[in-house]
Amino acid sequence: MTPPRYALVDGNNFYVSCERVFAPRLEGRPVIVLSNNDGCAVARSEEAKALGIRMGQPGFEVRGLLQRANGVMLSSNYSLYADMSRRMMAVIAGFAPEQEIYSIDECFLRFAGFDHWDLEAHARRLRKQVRQWTGLPVGVGIGPTKTLAKLANRLAKKHPDYRSIGVCSLDALAPSQQEGYFAEVAVEDIWGVGSRWGAKLRALGIASALELKQAEPSLIRRRFGVVMERTLRELNGLACLSLEAAPPPKQQIIASRSFGQLVTDRTAILEATATYAAMAGERLRRERQASGALQVFLGTNPFLSKEPQYHPAALVPLSPPTDDTARLIRAAKAGVAAIWRAGFRYKKAGVMLLELAPADQRQGLLFAGPEEDHAERRSRLMEVVDGLNARMGRGAVRFAAEGLEQAWRMRRDKLTPAYTTGWASLPVAS
């Protein structure tokens, strides 16, 4: 029996592609999506890349260039991207018995017992159906290991031999062809290597995927450890990384944003941290976990070097552990009270939930107070709140402590409609 094969399915320029599904006028034009507060480019269309716009480049630097090229800058629309990701992953899941969602726009598939299947043709059908059902273009790479599938996906998206097809199966290539392609891939571009390890590998004369593949495993293990040795062995077709059908439980949950303007008002800080506590609580319940401690942190703008700097944090224990937003908000307020100092202009605030454990395994208190006596009723209330926000859009029901106007919210002047997650934003055919 042939060993299992892995596929890596990846959305092409995912954020931009999500925007183009509902705005066909953006097709063929340079488009960039900006980070929080409309700061830097976090996604670029192929046309924007051709203009020389770099990932992470500030939006103000390329505004004129985009205007001259009839290009567009957009604010990040994370609710849209998350929902489109969910739809895309659901379609992909129908093409394989095992799926690992790796990121918002990437997933691995594992094919075991598909010896007589033409997986390359299967991948083309997958790609066509995702495009038809969601409007999103994807690339597919197939190989005997996850690392090789990732590399094949890179070829499918970037190499001129495969870019128009969007699918690359290493099984269809002769060994000499594979080596030729591997020689063209910089060592830094291999999954799990990156620039820091890449520089150290280059110092040893290893500059490409082919040279790492041909390196001595014992040398790599001695110099870089077992993780890099696994990468080498995966490049040689030995599967060392299993598929994670269910992601491991999170060790912490963070909700944090930069403010749309510098904040000096304590009330605004309290509203922001309450909002972040509510966001974190929603994610906590979705993971079916409870938190035993909450950390609040604040920060001034480190790039304003002439201004006084202050970056405090406070840890608030939660006993017993909880997933109740009301308790999380109270803990966040207590944290702010401990670290707040007037006279600073704050750029950022956030909440981190720690000491996470399964919600159904939390230990209660021997002498429970009135709040613990009503825990079941509070849990039902949180279910109702989460259900309403899921149907009506986040923030449809929220705690008064989160505020109404929220003038401190991050700036998103070029935000497109939610399209799929808000009734008022649904596209209308005319």
SEMI-908247 format. One line per field, with one value per residue: residue in three letters; y, z, x of N, C-alpha, C in turn. Coordinates in pm, whole numbers. Atoms other than C-alpha are relative to their C-alpha. Last residue first. Layout:
<pts>
resn	[ALA,...]
nY	[Y,...]
nZ	[Z,...]
nX	[X,...]
caY	[Y,...]
caZ	[Z,...]
caX	[X,...]
cY	[Y,...]
cZ	[Z,...]
cX	[X,...]
</pts>
This chain:
<pts>
resn	[SER,ALA,VAL,PRO,LEU,SER,ALA,TRP,GLY,THR,THR,TYR,ALA,PRO,THR,LEU,LYS,ASP,ARG,ARG,MET,ARG,TRP,ALA,GLN,GLU,LEU,GLY,GLU,ALA,ALA,PHE,ARG,VAL,ALA,GLY,ARG,GLY,MET,ARG,ALA,ASN,LEU,GLY,ASP,VAL,VAL,GLU,MET,LEU,ARG,SER,ARG,ARG,GLU,ALA,HIS,ASP,GLU,GLU,PRO,GLY,ALA,PHE,LEU,LEU,GLY,GLN,ARG,GLN,ASP,ALA,PRO,ALA,LEU,GLU,LEU,LEU,MET,VAL,GLY,ALA,LYS,LYS,TYR,ARG,PHE,GLY,ALA,ARG,TRP,ILE,ALA,ALA,VAL,GLY,ALA,LYS,ALA,ALA,ARG,ILE,LEU,ARG,ALA,THR,ASP,ASP,THR,PRO,PRO,SER,LEU,PRO,VAL,LEU,ALA,ALA,PRO,HIS,TYR,GLN,PRO,GLU,LYS,SER,LEU,PHE,PRO,ASN,THR,GLY,LEU,PHE,VAL,GLN,LEU,ALA,GLY,SER,ALA,GLN,ARG,GLU,ARG,ARG,LEU,ARG,GLU,GLY,ALA,MET,ALA,ALA,TYR,THR,ALA,THR,ALA,GLU,LEU,ILE,ALA,THR,ARG,ASP,THR,VAL,LEU,GLN,GLY,PHE,SER,ARG,SER,ALA,ILE,ILE,GLN,GLN,LYS,PRO,PRO,PRO,ALA,ALA,GLU,LEU,SER,LEU,CYS,ALA,LEU,GLY,ASN,LEU,GLU,ARG,LEU,THR,ARG,GLU,MET,VAL,VAL,GLY,PHE,ARG,ARG,ARG,ILE,LEU,SER,PRO,GLU,ALA,GLN,LYS,LEU,GLU,LEU,ALA,SER,ALA,ILE,GLY,LEU,ALA,ARG,LEU,LYS,ALA,GLY,TRP,ARG,SER,GLY,VAL,GLY,TRP,ILE,ASP,GLU,VAL,ALA,VAL,GLU,ALA,PHE,TYR,GLY,GLU,GLN,GLN,SER,PRO,ALA,LEU,ALA,ASP,LEU,SER,CYS,VAL,GLY,ILE,SER,ARG,TYR,ASP,PRO,HIS,LYS,LYS,ALA,LEU,ARG,ASN,ALA,LEU,LYS,ALA,LEU,THR,LYS,THR,PRO,GLY,ILE,GLY,VAL,GLY,VAL,PRO,LEU,GLY,THR,TRP,GLN,ARG,VAL,GLN,LYS,ARG,LEU,ARG,ARG,ALA,HIS,ALA,GLU,LEU,ASP,TRP,HIS,ASP,PHE,GLY,ALA,PHE,ARG,LEU,PHE,CYS,GLU,ASP,ILE,SER,TYR,ILE,GLU,GLN,GLU,PRO,ALA,PHE,GLY,ALA,ILE,VAL,ALA,MET,MET,ARG,ARG,SER,MET,ASP,ALA,TYR,LEU,SER,TYR,ASN,SER,SER,LEU,MET,VAL,GLY,ASN,ALA,ARG,GLN,LEU,LEU,GLY,ARG,VAL,GLU,PHE,GLY,PRO,GLN,GLY,MET,ARG,ILE,GLY,LEU,ALA,LYS,ALA,GLU,GLU,SER,ARG,ALA,VAL,ALA,CYS,GLY,ASP,ASN,ASN,SER,LEU,VAL,ILE,VAL,PRO,ARG,GLY,GLU,LEU,ARG,PRO,ALA,PHE,VAL,ARG,GLU,CYS,SER,VAL,TYR,PHE,ASN,ASN,GLY,ASP,VAL,LEU,ALA,TYR,ARG,PRO,PRO,THR,MET]
nY	[-99,7,-4,-57,100,-4,-130,-12,-103,17,132,83,135,61,44,130,58,-95,81,-69,-17,117,49,-87,64,-70,-9,-132,-12,-41,-146,-54,-18,-1,-22,-129,-26,-72,-142,-21,81,-65,-122,36,48,-115,-84,72,-16,-138,-6,72,-90,-102,64,23,-31,69,138,1,-10,-117,-80,-93,71,-43,-99,32,-102,61,101,-61,33,141,54,116,99,103,135,95,137,71,137,42,143,16,72,-72,-115,-122,-127,-48,22,-81,-140,-11,3,-130,-98,22,-50,-146,-41,13,-100,-131,-99,-42,-44,-35,110,120,29,140,13,133,46,116,82,126,75,135,96,3,-120,11,-142,-73,3,21,-123,-41,-128,-76,-122,-106,-98,-128,-16,-66,-101,-8,80,106,76,91,99,101,69,92,116,73,65,111,108,55,77,127,84,52,98,119,65,64,128,7,-48,-11,11,-125,-84,-98,-137,-85,-127,-94,-144,-73,-135,-23,-117,-112,11,-79,-91,-19,-34,-92,58,-89,-15,-80,74,85,127,-32,-20,133,67,-69,48,132,-18,-57,103,70,-70,-147,-51,19,-93,-136,-11,-17,113,-18,86,139,49,17,118,117,36,-118,57,29,135,-4,-55,107,96,-63,-2,127,16,-77,-143,-46,24,-6,131,13,-77,76,-44,-49,-138,-86,-21,-95,-130,-62,-45,-120,-110,-47,87,-48,-3,137,44,126,65,129,-12,119,-6,-111,46,128,-19,42,-96,-140,-17,12,-120,-110,16,-43,-146,-54,6,-98,-133,-53,109,68,138,72,130,81,70,81,-18,-110,-112,-10,-11,-124,-111,-8,-51,-141,-75,-8,-96,-135,-26,-32,-129,-110,-104,-130,4,44,-55,100,134,103,126,117,123,126,120,25,-50,-145,-50,-143,-82,-140,-65,50,88,65,103,118,82,60,97,123,65,56,110,112,58,73,119,99,56,82,133,36,142,37,35,41,-20,100,35,130,-10,-89,70,104,-63,-56,52,-1,-137,-41,-91,-139,-81,37,106,-24,-8,-142,-40,51,-86,-128,18,72,-72,86,137,101,59,-27,-32,-146,-80,54,-61,-5,41,-11,14,-126,-56,97,2,-115,41,-124,-87,81,3,-128,-13,84,-70,-116,32,-140,-94,-107,-135,-89,-130,-116,-120,-124,-111,-82,-126,-120]
nZ	[60,146,61,137,105,97,68,89,-49,-144,-34,108,-51,-78,86,-29,132,84,121,119,104,87,-3,85,20,110,119,57,125,-27,-5,-135,-70,-144,-2,-57,-129,13,31,103,117,71,63,111,112,54,72,122,95,49,100,119,72,63,111,113,121,-7,42,143,80,-27,116,-54,-108,-133,-69,-140,-95,-99,-76,-85,48,-26,63,-81,-29,-89,25,-105,32,-122,10,139,25,116,114,55,84,-40,66,82,-60,-123,40,54,-114,-68,85,-19,-133,6,72,-91,-107,43,-9,139,54,142,85,-78,12,-10,-93,3,-132,7,-119,53,-112,32,-109,-100,-83,-98,-39,110,-11,134,77,61,69,30,75,-3,108,-25,-142,-30,-104,-105,-114,-21,125,0,-106,55,106,-61,-47,119,59,-89,30,133,-15,-63,92,105,-63,-26,130,38,-71,-88,-132,-102,-132,-36,119,6,-12,120,-11,76,-5,96,-40,-131,-15,-73,-146,-53,-102,38,-122,21,15,-58,-143,-74,-121,16,63,137,74,31,98,127,52,57,133,86,61,-82,-5,9,-95,-136,-19,-8,-132,-111,-91,-113,18,22,-131,-82,45,-50,70,44,38,142,20,-49,108,98,-59,-2,135,22,-103,26,-26,-5,-128,-116,-40,40,-92,-124,-102,-121,20,7,-136,-69,67,-44,-138,2,51,-102,-8,47,146,50,15,-71,23,-66,-142,-37,69,-49,-67,55,128,111,43,-3,67,144,40,6,126,106,-12,49,146,48,-11,-135,-98,-19,-46,14,-65,58,-89,69,-42,74,-89,-116,36,77,-94,-82,78,29,-125,-28,95,-47,-115,56,69,-95,60,36,140,93,129,69,-26,81,2,19,50,-68,36,143,54,-21,-50,32,-108,27,-112,-129,-65,97,74,-85,13,134,6,-65,84,118,-45,-32,129,50,-83,32,134,-10,-54,-31,-28,-140,-79,-135,-112,-105,-19,66,140,71,27,99,131,38,131,96,48,102,-47,37,-115,-118,-87,-136,-94,-16,121,-11,-97,67,87,122,127,113,-50,89,98,-6,138,10,-95,-137,-101,-123,-123,-124,-118,-49,94,78,-46,58,123,74,-10,18,141,39,-68,72,123,-39,-55,-44,67,72,-48,75,-66,85,-64,65,14,-121,8,0]
nX	[93,-2,134,6,18,-111,-1,116,91,24,54,53,-23,110,109,59,26,72,18,46,-102,-17,-137,-81,-132,-64,85,25,-74,-138,-4,9,-128,29,145,34,-61,-127,23,102,-34,-110,50,88,-83,-74,96,39,-109,3,108,-45,-91,83,71,-90,76,128,-22,-30,124,82,36,99,67,-42,80,22,-46,-88,73,104,135,30,120,39,-103,53,-49,34,35,38,48,20,-4,90,-55,-114,34,-71,28,-113,-131,-13,-22,-135,-92,9,-69,-144,-34,0,-121,-114,16,-48,107,16,129,-13,-42,25,143,43,112,59,46,90,26,53,56,47,-25,107,-10,-109,-7,-63,-146,-55,-10,-126,14,-122,29,-101,13,-68,-30,-127,17,-100,48,-100,-3,114,-21,-91,73,96,-76,-46,118,34,-95,31,125,-37,-78,88,89,-81,-20,126,11,117,-43,105,-62,-68,2,107,-50,2,-72,80,-32,83,39,-57,-85,60,-15,-110,55,140,74,110,133,100,-31,98,33,118,-39,-39,124,55,-86,23,128,-25,-57,104,82,98,128,-9,-99,52,111,-55,-65,96,-16,-92,-118,44,43,-120,-73,71,122,74,130,2,-55,-138,-84,-21,-95,-133,-54,-67,-103,-123,1,-141,-64,89,51,139,87,17,-95,68,44,-119,-50,87,-11,-124,14,83,-85,-95,-116,-130,2,-1,-138,-20,-129,-17,32,76,129,81,121,45,70,-86,-101,41,130,-20,-76,96,73,-90,-14,127,-4,-98,59,-9,3,-127,13,-126,-11,-105,-93,-101,-139,-61,-34,89,142,21,-17,121,113,-25,12,145,57,-32,86,131,-16,15,-82,57,43,-105,46,82,-52,63,-76,85,-59,29,-75,11,126,14,-128,4,-56,-34,-67,50,-97,-88,71,14,-120,-1,110,-44,-100,68,85,-88,-37,116,22,-103,22,121,-29,139,19,-21,116,-39,92,4,141,23,-43,90,125,-28,-12,130,39,-110,-21,95,106,-32,-36,78,-52,48,-111,-38,-71,-137,-68,-24,-116,33,-20,36,-5,57,-91,-144,-39,-18,78,5,-84,78,-67,76,-84,-55,-97,-76,-138,-71,-71,-27,118,121,37,58,130,96,38,81,131,18,-91,68,-31,89,13,24,51,-42,96,12,-75,85]
caY	[4514,4239,4341,4246,4178,4454,4536,4168,4138,3839,3773,4117,4273,4597,4741,4933,5219,5447,5170,5349,5145,5207,5490,5670,5377,5538,5288,5168,4824,4855,4842,4477,4367,4236,4322,4358,4077,4022,3933,3553,3488,3782,3639,3292,3423,3625,3327,3093,3351,3363,2983,2990,3258,3035,2745,2963,3096,2933,3045,3409,3363,3246,2897,2761,2453,2632,2468,2293,2329,2009,2096,2423,2249,2438,2773,2916,3247,3495,3800,4142,4436,4804,5018,5372,5536,5901,5930,6188,5972,5634,5320,5005,4872,5024,4877,4530,4567,4674,4368,4142,4294,4241,3877,3822,3963,3764,3433,3172,3114,2956,2954,3168,3413,3565,3920,3988,4348,4492,4821,4973,5342,5574,5951,6121,6208,5853,5856,5518,5337,5453,5406,5069,4903,4546,4347,3989,3745,3428,3090,3083,2839,2636,2520,2664,2866,2965,3110,3286,3466,3547,3697,3928,4029,4096,4303,4513,4560,4660,4920,5063,5094,5264,5508,5587,5654,5925,5985,5794,5829,5780,5480,5266,4962,4635,4345,4022,3743,3382,3151,2787,2702,2349,2134,2155,1864,1690,1747,1565,1407,1554,1314,1184,1062,1197,1338,1692,1545,1414,1759,1921,1657,1742,2106,2015,1778,2040,2303,2228,1867,1775,1930,1749,1415,1458,1514,1763,1654,1790,2109,2154,2091,2340,2604,2799,2544,2657,2630,3008,2969,2744,3011,3279,3049,2984,3354,3411,3137,2760,2614,2581,2628,2984,3060,2777,2953,2747,2720,2409,2238,2289,2125,1847,1771,1759,1517,1294,1279,1481,1360,1254,1613,1716,2083,2255,2618,2551,2899,2919,2572,2604,2976,2891,3102,2948,2581,2593,2722,2453,2192,2328,2301,1949,1867,1991,1802,1479,1253,1547,1748,2125,2300,2667,2846,3105,3217,3267,3054,2774,2798,2875,2606,2365,2434,2395,2069,1937,2028,1855,1536,1551,1569,1298,1048,777,416,434,642,431,729,1084,1355,1715,2022,2359,2720,3051,3126,2902,2534,2372,2002,1779,1404,1207,1425,1621,1726,1914,2158,2291,2342,2506,2765,2848,2893,3103,3325,3379,3467,3701,3887,3935,4045,4333,4491,4841,4878,5052,5060,5091,5298,5286,5659,5631,5327,5504,5808,5602,5390,5558,5647,5278,5177,4880,4560,4338,4532,4731,4687,4770,4401,4318,4544,4362,4026,4148,4248,4156,4292,4640,4878,5120,5146,5152,4775,4640,4744,4544,4617,4616,4673,4626,4317,4236,4518,4593,4240,4373,4093,3813,4073,4149,3784,3761,4056,3891,3557,3654,3303,3072,2771,2400,2180,1819,1514,1164,844,566,347,0]
caZ	[-847,-636,-274,-80,292,511,717,800,937,909,534,374,668,469,363,604,458,763,1004,1308,1625,1889,2137,2050,2200,2156,2364,2651,2728,3092,2972,2880,2526,2300,1930,1993,1762,1481,1490,1476,1659,1893,1987,2048,2255,2475,2518,2607,2853,3026,3049,3221,3463,3559,3621,3825,4054,4371,4268,4285,4622,4782,4780,5091,4956,4632,4290,4082,3708,3505,3287,3179,3054,3187,3114,3359,3170,3004,2857,2829,2626,2600,2342,2256,2598,2644,2997,3266,3478,3605,3593,3717,4008,3903,3554,3703,3916,3608,3419,3708,3702,3326,3362,3629,3402,3105,3285,3172,3524,3739,4111,4200,3933,4012,3882,3719,3649,3359,3304,2989,3056,2836,2870,2528,2329,2196,2025,1858,2187,2191,2544,2676,2895,3023,3203,3311,3400,3605,3649,3310,3198,2878,2630,2337,2233,2596,2604,2269,2411,2728,2531,2345,2671,2838,2534,2566,2940,2870,2619,2840,3137,2921,2790,3147,3243,2976,2827,2501,2187,1881,1696,1986,1930,1991,2236,2315,2423,2507,2679,2678,2389,2368,2103,1753,1655,1328,1403,1115,1206,1144,1088,741,567,211,199,267,574,692,666,847,1120,1160,1201,1490,1649,1718,1513,1515,1639,1462,1136,1158,1237,943,687,426,96,176,313,-14,-219,-15,-88,77,285,289,666,706,486,753,1017,801,730,1101,1154,821,842,876,970,617,368,237,430,243,-88,-336,-683,-597,-487,-834,-1008,-750,-814,-1188,-1144,-921,-1192,-1113,-1091,-729,-646,-714,-806,-848,-931,-1305,-1422,-1158,-1230,-1469,-1384,-1020,-758,-650,-741,-653,-304,-270,-356,-74,171,51,93,454,525,392,86,-138,-281,-322,-384,-462,-386,-555,-355,-508,-234,-412,-761,-653,-385,-642,-900,-653,-523,-876,-955,-636,-739,-1077,-893,-654,-934,-711,-715,-398,-201,115,325,199,452,407,542,579,504,492,855,976,1007,974,983,765,743,527,222,-37,169,416,138,121,498,501,244,437,767,595,444,794,941,652,682,1057,1008,771,758,612,235,1,-370,-696,-1008,-1078,-1008,-691,-577,-612,-427,-131,-118,165,360,379,567,413,609,301,25,-259,-568,-823,-921,-560,-593,-912,-738,-469,-137,224,555,427,715,932,874,1250,1256,944,586,292,-42,-388,-732,-989,-1200,-1003,-766,-958,-863,-513,-312,-399,-443,-70,18,-249,-95,247,100,-133,-277,-27,64,38,156,52,221,84,281,212,-91,0]
caX	[-3067,-2917,-2871,-2558,-2622,-2477,-2787,-2837,-2484,-2248,-2215,-2163,-1970,-1956,-1616,-1394,-1190,-1189,-1098,-954,-925,-1190,-1128,-1452,-1640,-1984,-2178,-1961,-1818,-1928,-2290,-2240,-2309,-2584,-2560,-2186,-2085,-2335,-2705,-2692,-2364,-2428,-2767,-2624,-2335,-2573,-2808,-2522,-2387,-2726,-2734,-2395,-2515,-2809,-2572,-2337,-2612,-2476,-2128,-2239,-2408,-2080,-1933,-1769,-1590,-1508,-1536,-1275,-1303,-1338,-1637,-1477,-1165,-860,-694,-443,-431,-666,-492,-658,-536,-463,-287,-182,-202,-114,28,-45,-273,-159,-371,-196,-405,-738,-689,-649,-960,-1155,-1030,-1135,-1484,-1499,-1396,-1661,-1932,-1801,-1848,-1593,-1465,-1196,-1290,-1112,-1000,-659,-590,-252,-153,49,232,389,464,668,708,696,1008,1038,701,762,703,336,202,100,-158,-188,-457,-392,-668,-630,-802,-974,-1242,-1253,-1515,-1313,-1619,-1658,-1308,-1360,-1664,-1475,-1186,-1423,-1595,-1258,-1156,-1472,-1419,-1056,-1171,-1446,-1209,-947,-1212,-1317,-953,-920,-575,-616,-403,-618,-766,-655,-436,-612,-593,-773,-540,-629,-382,-274,-504,-636,-465,-613,-840,-751,-384,-211,119,462,752,658,974,979,1332,1208,1034,1369,1524,1230,1256,1625,1525,1296,1551,1814,1994,2369,2372,2048,2167,2500,2332,2094,2377,2255,2095,1747,1903,2093,1778,1574,1834,2117,2306,2672,2708,2665,2359,2208,2264,2101,1807,1756,1686,1510,1249,1289,948,810,1093,1121,1440,1617,1557,1357,1519,1723,1403,1256,1551,1561,1197,1254,1546,1332,1060,751,389,433,528,171,124,-214,-295,-310,-205,70,205,503,538,619,442,112,152,524,444,180,443,660,372,296,667,660,336,483,428,335,47,19,-313,-377,-701,-925,-1231,-1577,-1735,-1922,-1776,-1417,-1419,-1562,-1294,-1008,-1147,-1193,-832,-721,-901,-726,-391,-501,-559,-696,-582,-373,-626,-582,-466,-521,-444,-559,-380,-548,-466,-658,-743,-461,-372,-713,-626,-845,-897,-1142,-1074,-1273,-1575,-1354,-1259,-1615,-1634,-1290,-1404,-1721,-1536,-1270,-1540,-1678,-1338,-1255,-1586,-1553,-1191,-1265,-917,-935,-906,-662,-750,-558,-622,-246,-193,-401,-206,129,-6,-124,192,382,67,-25,287,474,417,423,595,440,660,391,384,292,-12,-119,-76,-313,-166,-242,-110,-20,50,-148,-521,-581,-530,-360,-433,-563,-399,-555,-400,-676,-752,-1067,-1167,-1487,-1596,-1680,-1845,-1601,-1326,-1312,-1259,-986,-801,-803,-693,-411,-461,-631,-416,-479,-191,-225,-77,-27,-44,207,126,0]
cY	[-30,99,1,-8,68,-101,7,131,21,108,-15,-128,-104,-142,-63,-30,-139,-60,81,-98,60,29,-112,-46,80,-62,63,-5,135,17,50,152,60,12,1,30,141,38,79,145,26,-79,70,122,-34,-42,118,84,-72,22,141,3,-66,98,100,-60,-29,20,-80,-142,-9,1,118,98,87,-76,37,112,-40,99,-71,-103,50,-29,-150,-61,-114,-112,-95,-136,-83,-142,-52,-135,-32,-145,-6,-70,63,110,113,136,66,-13,88,141,13,6,138,100,-16,59,152,43,-7,104,139,105,20,26,47,-2,-132,-12,-147,-10,-134,-40,-121,-97,-125,-72,-135,-98,5,121,11,151,77,2,-32,133,34,125,70,116,106,90,129,17,54,105,-8,-94,-116,-83,-102,-111,-110,-79,-104,-127,-81,-76,-122,-117,-65,-87,-135,-97,-61,-110,-128,-75,-75,-138,-15,45,34,-20,135,80,96,130,75,138,76,148,61,139,11,115,121,-13,80,93,30,23,109,-57,82,-1,85,-82,-101,-125,36,11,-134,-65,65,-59,-134,19,57,-90,-69,70,152,59,-12,101,139,19,20,-126,9,-95,-146,-44,-25,-128,-121,-32,116,-63,-38,-136,9,48,-116,-96,60,-5,-131,-26,65,150,47,-34,17,-138,-21,72,-71,36,61,147,94,31,106,137,72,56,130,116,54,-108,40,-5,-142,-46,-125,-55,-128,8,-118,4,112,-41,-130,12,-41,93,147,25,-1,129,110,-11,55,152,51,1,107,139,46,-106,-64,-137,-61,-129,-69,-64,-87,19,122,118,29,20,133,111,19,63,150,80,13,106,142,32,44,136,125,86,130,12,-40,49,-102,-133,-105,-122,-106,-114,-122,-126,-34,44,149,65,146,64,140,68,-48,-94,-78,-114,-131,-95,-67,-107,-134,-76,-67,-122,-118,-65,-82,-129,-111,-64,-87,-142,-26,-150,-28,-26,-45,40,-112,-46,-129,10,87,-74,-101,62,60,-39,6,138,49,92,144,82,-33,-119,29,18,147,44,-44,98,130,-16,-88,84,-100,-139,-106,-53,32,43,147,88,-64,44,12,-38,26,-25,131,73,-99,3,114,-35,134,89,-83,-4,129,6,-79,76,123,12,144,98,101,138,89,124,108,117,119,115,78,125]
cZ	[-147,-56,-151,-57,-138,-113,-109,-80,-98,59,146,49,-103,46,85,-96,13,-134,-98,-117,-125,-110,-100,-9,-98,-38,-118,-126,-67,-127,22,-3,137,71,143,-2,48,136,-23,-47,-114,-123,-80,-73,-121,-120,-65,-84,-132,-105,-59,-110,-129,-80,-74,-119,-126,-126,4,-53,-150,-89,41,-110,60,105,136,68,143,105,104,83,96,-53,28,-52,83,13,104,-41,123,-39,137,-9,-145,-46,-112,-117,-53,-97,59,-64,-79,61,123,-42,-47,119,64,-83,27,136,-7,-67,98,110,-34,-10,-150,-63,-145,42,71,-12,6,108,-18,142,-31,116,-57,126,-31,111,107,92,111,26,-111,5,-135,-70,-63,-80,-29,-87,18,-123,32,150,36,103,111,114,9,-127,1,101,-62,-104,62,41,-123,-54,90,-32,-133,26,63,-91,-103,61,17,-133,-37,64,105,132,107,139,22,-129,-12,31,-132,19,-85,19,-110,53,143,15,69,150,58,98,-37,131,-24,-27,73,149,86,120,-4,-77,-146,-75,-41,-111,-134,-57,-65,-142,-96,-81,83,30,2,103,141,30,19,136,121,87,116,-3,-10,142,88,-39,65,-66,-34,-48,-147,-13,43,-115,-94,56,-6,-140,-19,102,-13,32,10,127,127,31,-30,99,131,105,126,-15,1,140,67,-64,47,140,-6,-47,107,12,-59,-152,-53,-24,85,-36,78,146,37,-66,35,56,-62,-133,-125,-68,-9,-75,-151,-44,-18,-135,-112,3,-60,-151,-52,2,145,107,11,62,-30,80,-82,101,-82,28,-75,90,120,-32,-70,103,86,-75,-27,127,21,-94,53,111,-62,-64,87,-72,-45,-147,-112,-132,-65,26,-74,-2,-14,-67,75,-45,-147,-67,28,65,-44,126,-40,121,133,62,-96,-73,77,-15,-137,-5,60,-88,-119,41,19,-135,-54,79,-28,-134,13,57,46,18,144,80,129,117,103,11,-76,-148,-78,-38,-111,-140,-50,-140,-103,-55,-114,45,-32,119,111,86,142,95,4,-120,19,92,-72,-83,-115,-126,-106,61,-84,-118,-10,-137,-11,88,137,112,115,117,126,118,45,-98,-79,40,-67,-126,-71,-6,-25,-145,-40,64,-75,-123,33,72,43,-59,-84,61,-91,87,-106,71,-72,-22,130,0]
cX	[-24,-101,16,-142,-3,-16,104,6,-113,-90,-40,-69,-46,35,-111,-116,-63,-40,-84,-9,-64,100,26,145,87,135,72,-84,-21,82,141,15,-25,134,-51,-148,-30,54,128,-8,-98,42,109,-53,-85,83,72,-95,-30,108,-11,-105,49,86,-88,-73,81,-83,-130,19,27,-123,-88,-37,-111,-80,59,-77,-37,49,85,-75,-107,-139,-13,-129,-58,101,-59,53,-29,-38,-42,-72,-36,13,-103,67,129,-36,83,-24,113,139,19,34,144,95,-2,80,149,35,9,129,117,-10,54,-111,6,-137,16,-147,-27,-152,-42,-107,-69,-38,-89,-27,-68,-47,-66,36,-109,11,103,4,70,153,64,-11,133,-36,133,-46,108,-16,71,18,138,-41,106,-41,97,-6,-114,25,87,-78,-93,73,38,-121,-27,91,-38,-124,32,75,-95,-86,83,15,-128,-12,-110,60,-104,59,66,7,-118,74,-10,63,-100,27,-85,-33,51,98,-63,10,116,-71,-144,-72,-104,-138,-106,30,-93,-38,-114,41,28,-131,-59,81,-32,-129,33,52,-105,-92,-107,-133,1,95,-56,-110,59,66,-93,3,98,120,-42,-36,122,73,-66,-133,-92,-130,3,69,146,87,26,105,138,61,77,109,136,5,144,77,-82,-58,-148,-91,-28,104,-64,-38,120,52,-85,19,125,-17,-78,87,95,106,134,4,9,143,7,138,13,-44,-89,-139,-98,-137,-51,-75,78,100,-38,-131,24,67,-104,-69,89,3,-131,7,97,-63,15,-11,137,-13,135,12,107,95,95,146,53,30,-87,-148,-26,10,-122,-118,12,-26,-151,-55,22,-99,-132,16,-16,102,-65,-40,96,-56,-93,70,-80,90,-108,76,-53,75,-15,-129,-3,120,-3,58,44,61,-57,102,87,-70,-14,119,-5,-108,44,99,-68,-81,95,31,-117,-22,100,-32,-125,2,-144,-25,40,-126,68,-87,-16,-144,-28,36,-98,-128,23,6,-131,-43,111,28,-88,-113,33,49,-101,38,-42,117,41,83,144,72,35,127,-47,9,-46,16,-71,78,148,51,36,-87,-21,93,-99,90,-82,93,63,93,86,147,76,79,20,-122,-125,-51,-69,-138,-106,-49,-84,-134,-32,100,-75,7,-83,-8,-23,-69,62,-99,-16,88]
</pts>
